[in-house]
């Protein structure tokens, strides 16, 4: 029941928080916080107990019949990949509840309902190994995030929420068509109806059919990642979302796209993915350079941080389709560290916006003199974002470059230039927003203890990942080895 509880706890706590908010908003906040801490504790205990699990495919499983005639089962399973992302989910879920503690005052109960249900959907995505259940969880993330942006967002929240909904829903429908095509092809080949992941592996199909179905999955995941050309919803959604929404978007929702590629695109369609790999790697490099250049050109602090996600997730796409052990481990490490470092930048931008009521860097400057702890934390996470050695982002991007070098020297060289561009936008952020003379005579409060706790936890996490990444790499090692063995020619 442990895996089911990871989903059921936030679902139940969301409803309970909504009901409790009628009498006490503080009670709703505590219910949400305790639910996240409970899930994080369960995931941590699972990690500790299975850290030396060996070559087992799944560390734990929950499998109940749902609609057996159609091969639909409530089948959850966890391996090293999904376990790491579950830990990230509940860590950032706890952070999201804490950062919205004072920010959200309107309809706080409904806010926590949506927040917890998003996290339940994300946990379902990382746990589901029945494709029908996976699609159900994928769609469960959509509606609560729409409300989070549309109700508690900023000035252009309706436009951003509708754009997010359209992009995600259309790509999700494309994935549904691809799932059904795979479902019927498997039935045609075996005479058995099944949405089970293990059953669908190795389904017989022609190369052309495999490519088209793979592209259906890839586009849906590419929108969430997001890949350049399909990324235009992201800056608007990030800019208009409340702080907790931005943390979940950057830290978790984008990772569901990368997870989908690792869990479904590569294993289910190895030959088509291998043929498509050079294009995907080129798209990854284009995202690295394009996202960094656009980030450098922004004046809105939140929009700048949003475009850095396009650049960093380009490294993830490059690592996934470089498709060797080093690159895959680098991709997963980048996913985790980007979630923490960029999530922290959104926390700090939200805290600053709450104090000075603007996100325009032209209206800032000199904030270090009045809020040194907030400014120092921004410098730390800006350095993490540009890949400073000793912090987690460096480990992930370095491993990706090592792995990608084995596939394409040209693309790897261009991706390395993207790290140089990251230096420009990161230092520009710190210089224009926090340093220089205090010409506008800012006098704002520094980080309060609650904010200091949040930032301290995220600093400690990035330092640990940068100085001692071995536990993360060990946990994912067996899953990476299995993925590498699926590559054609191995």
N, C-alpha and C positions, 0 to 999 in steps of 0.2 A: 504493500500500500504506500510505501514511501514516495515512489515516483508520482502516483496519483495525488498524493497530498501536496506536492510541490505546485500543482495546478489548482487544486481545490481550496487550499488555504487562502490565496489571494482572491479567488472568486467569492468565497463565503465572507471574507473580511471586508471586501468592497461593499457588499450588501449591508453588512452589519454597520460599517462606518457611515453609510448613507442614512440608515435608520437612526443611529446614535446622534448624528449631527443635529437632529431636531431638538435635542435637549442640551447637547454640549459639543461645540466644535472641537474643543480640546480632546474630548473622548474619541471623536472620529480620527483625529491625527494620531493618537496613541494606538488605536486599533490598527491603523495602516502600518505604523512603525513596527509594532510587535509582530504583525503578519510577515513583514519582510525579514525581520531578524530571525523568526522561526524558520522560514524557508532557507535563509542563508546558513543557519545552523545545521539543518538537515543536509544541505548540499555539501557543507564542509565535512560533516561526519561521513558522508558517502565517499568523499575524496580521500579522507584519511584512511578509512577502512579498506579502500581498493587501490591505494597508491602503488602497491606492489602486486597488482592483480595478474601480471604476466601477459600472455597472448590471448586472453579471453576476448571474444568479439564484443560482448556486452558485459558491463559490470553488474547491471541489474535490469530486470524486465518486469513489466506488468502487462498481462495479456488477457483480455476478457472478450467474449463474443458479443458483437453488437448486432450486425445484420449478416450472419454467416453465409446466407444464400448468395450474397454479392461480394463476399470476401472482405466485408467491412468489420474491423475489429478495433476495440479500444486497446491498442498495442503501443506501449511506451517502452523505451529502452535508452540506456545511457552508456556511452563509451568515453574515452578521454576527451574527444572533441566537444561533445555536448556537455560534459561535466564542467569543463573550463568555462564555457559560455553561460552555463547556469550559475556558476559562482559569480561571474561578471554581472549577470542579470539581477541577482538579489543584492549584490553590493551596491550597484547603481540605483536599484529600487529603493534601498534604504537611504541613500544620498538624496534621491528625488523627494522623498517624504520630508526629510529634514530641511531641505532648501525651500520648500513651499510652506513651511510651518507658519511664517508670518506674512508671506507674500499673498497667499490665497485667503481672502476674507469673504468673497461672494460665493454662495452655493458650495461651501467647503465639503459637505457630505457627498454631493454629486461629483465633485472634483476627485475625491479619493476613490469613489466607485470606479470612475473611468481610469484613473491611474493604476489601480490594482488589477483591473480587468485587462488593460494593455499588457501588464507584466505577466498575467496568467496566460495570455495568448502567446507571448514571446517564449515562455517556458514550454508551452505546448509545441511550438515550432521546433524547439531544440530536443524535445523528447519523442515526438511522434515518429514511428516507423511503419505506420500504415498511411498510404498516400491520401486517402480520404480524410483521415483524422488530421494529417498535416495541413491539408487545404482548409479544413474547418478552423484550425488554430490560426492559420495565416490570415483568414478573413476576420477572425475575432480581434486581431490587432487594429483593424482599420477603423471601425466606427468609434471606439473610445478615443483614439488619437484625433479623429476629426473633431469631436466635441471639445477635446482639450485645447485645440487651436482655436476653434470657432467661438467658444464661450469665454475662455480666459486669456486669449491672445491680445495682441496690441492693435494698432490702428487699422491695418489692412488684413485683419484676421480672417474675415469671411472669404476674401479672394484666395488667400493662402490655403485655407482649409479645403475649399472646393477644388483647387488645383491639385493638392495632395490626394484628395479622394479620387479624382478622375484618373490621374496617373496610376495610382495603386490598384484601383478597381479594374481598369482596362487590362493592365498587365496580369492581374490575378485571374481574370477570365481567360486570357491566353494560356496561362498555366493549366487551368482547369481543362481546356480542350486538349492540351498535350497529355495530361494525366489520363483522360478518358481514352485517347488514342492508344496509349501504352496499355491500358487496361484491356481494351478489345483485341489488341494484337496478341497479348499474352493468352487471352481466351482462345483466339484462333489457333495459336501454336500448341496449346496444352489441353484445351477443353475445360479449363478451370477458371472461374471468375475470382480474381484476387487483386486487392490493392496493397498487399503485403510487400514491403521493401525487399525482403530476401527472395520472395517468389519472382519479383519483376527483374531482379538482376540477371543479366544474360538472356533476356527475351530476344528470340530470333526475329530479325527484321532486315530489310534491305538497307544498304548504305544511305540511299536518298531519304528513305523514311526515317532512319535514325537521325539524320541531320535535321530534318524539319521538326521532329518532336523535341530534340535537344534544344533547338532554337526557341521553341515555346517556353521551355523551362528557363533558358538563359535570359531571355528578354525580361521575364517576370523578376528574376533575381537581379538583373542589371539595373532595373528601375530602382529597386530598393538599395542597391550598393552605395551610390549610384554611379553608373558608367557615363562618361561624357556623351553628350547628345540627349541622353535620357535623364539628365541630372537637374533640369531647370526647375523642378518643383522644390528642390531641397533648400536653396537660399531663402526663398519666400517663406517656407514652412518654419525654418529655423529662426528667421528674423521676427516673425509674428508670434511664435509659440511662447508660452510662459516658460520660466527657467526650467522647471521640472520636465516640461515637454521637450525642450531642446536637449536636455541631458539624455532622455530616453531615446530621442531621435538619433542623436549622434552616437551615443554609447551602445545602443541595443538594436533599434530597428534597422539601421544600416548593416549590422552584423548578420541579420537574418538572411540578407541577400548573399553574403559571402558564404554563410553556412550552407545555404541551398546549393550553391555551386560545388562545395566540397562533399556534401552528403548525397546529392542526387545527380548533378550534371556529369561529374567525372565517373562515378561508379556505374550509372545506368547506361551511359552512352560513351564508352571509352574511345571508340574509333572516331565517332563524329567530333568529340571534344578534342582529340589529337589533331584532326584535320583543321579544326577551327582555332587551335591554340595560338598560332602566329597572329591572327587577327585580334584575338582577345588580349594578347600581350601588348600589341600595338595600341589598343584602346586604353590599356592600363597606363602606358607611358604617356599617351596624350592627356589622360586625366591628371597625371602627376604634374605635368608642365602647365596645362591650361588652368587647373585649379590654383596653382601657386601664383601664376601671373594675375589672375582675377582677384585673388586674395590681396595681393600687393596694391591693386588699384582701388580698393574699397575705402570709404570714409566712415561707414557705419560699422561700429566695432563688432556687432553680432553677425553682420553679413560677412565680414572678414573671416571670422572664425568658421562660419558655415562653409565658405569656399575652401578652407584648409582641409575639410573633410573630403572633398572631391579629390584633392591632391593625395592625401594619405591613403584613401581607399584605392587609389590607383596602384599603390604598392601591393595591396592585398590581391587585386586582380592579376597583376604581373606574377606574383608568387604562386597563385593557384594554378595558372596555366603554364608556368615553367615546369611544374609537375615533377619535381624531385624532392627528396626528403628535406634538404636544406631550405628550399624555397617554400615548401608547405609549412614547415615549422615557423619560418619567418612571417608568413602570411597570418598564421594564428596568433603569434606574438604581437604583430602589428594591430590586429583586431582588438586584442585585449588592452594594449597600452594606449591606442587611439581612443578607445572608449573612456579611459580614465583621464588622460591629459586634455582631450577636447571637452569632455564633460566638465572638468574642473574650470576650463576657460569660460564655458557658458555659465557656470555658477558665479564666477567672479564678475562677468559682464552683467549678469542679472543683479548682483549685489550693488554694483556701481550704478546701474540704471535706476535702481530703487532709491539711491541717495541723491543723484544729480538730475534725474529725469531726462536724460538724453543719452543717445548712443553714438552721436557724431564726434569723431575724434578732433574735428576742427574746433569744437567747443570745450575740449579738455585741455590737459597739460598741467604740470605742477602738482598732480594729485599725490605724488610720493611724499611731499612735504607735510601733508595733512592726514594721509592714511598709509603709513609705511608698510604695515603688515599686508594689507590688501595688494599694494603695489609690488611688494617683494614676492608674494605668491604668484602674481601675474607674470613676473619675470621668470620665475621657476618653471611655470607651465609653458611659457613661450619657448624657453630653452629646451624643454622636453619635446615640444612640437617640432623644433628644427632638427632634432636628432642628436642632442648632446650626449657624448659617451658617458656612461654611468647611469643613464636613465633608460627606462624600458623601451621607448620608441626607437632608440639607436639599435638595440639588439634585434628587433623585428626587421627594420629596414636593412640592416647589414646582412642578415641571413637571406632576405629576399634577393639582394643584389648578388650575393655569393651563388645562390641557386640559379638565378636568371642568367648569370655570366656563362654557365654551362650550355645555355640554349642560344643566346644571342648577345654578342659583345656590343653590337650597335645599340640595341634597345637598353641594355644595362647601362651603357655610358650616358644615354639620354636621361634615364631615370636618376642617375647620380647627379646630373645637372639640376634636377628637381630639388634635391636636398640643398643645393646652393641657393636656389630661389626661396626655399623655406627660411633660410637665414634672413633674407631681405624683408619678407613680410612679418616675421616674428619680431625682429628688432624694430621695425617701423611701428608695430603695435605698441611696444613698450615705450619707445621714445615719444611718440605723439600723444599718447593717452596719459602717461604717468610721469614722465620726466620733463625737464625744462622749468622755466619760471611759472609761478602760480599767478598768471596774469588775470585770471577771473576770480581771484580771491576765494578759492574753494575752502570751506571749513566743514568737513564731513566726518562722521564717526568712522572709526576703523572697524575691522572685523569684530563682531561680537563673539562670545564663547561658542555659541551653536555653529556659527559660520567657521570659526577657527577649528572646531572639531572636524567638520566636513573636509575642509582643506587639508588639515593635518593627516587625516586618514588617506586622502588621495596622494599626498606627497609621499607618505610612507610606502604606499603600494607601488608607486613608480620607482622609488629608490630600490625596493626589494626586487622588482622585476628587472631593473637595470643591473644590479650588482650580483644577484643570485637567481638567474632565470631557470636554473636546472630543474626545479620541481615542475614548472610549466612544460618545459621541453620533454621531460620524462613522461609526463601524463599523456601528452599527445603523440609520443614516439610510435606506439604500436598502430594507432590509427593512421599516422603518416606513412608508415611502412606498408600497410594494406593498400592505401591509395596509390603509392608508388608502384606496387606490384601490378595494379590494374592498367598502368600505362602500356599502350601497344609497344611491343618490342622488348618488354621486360620479361 
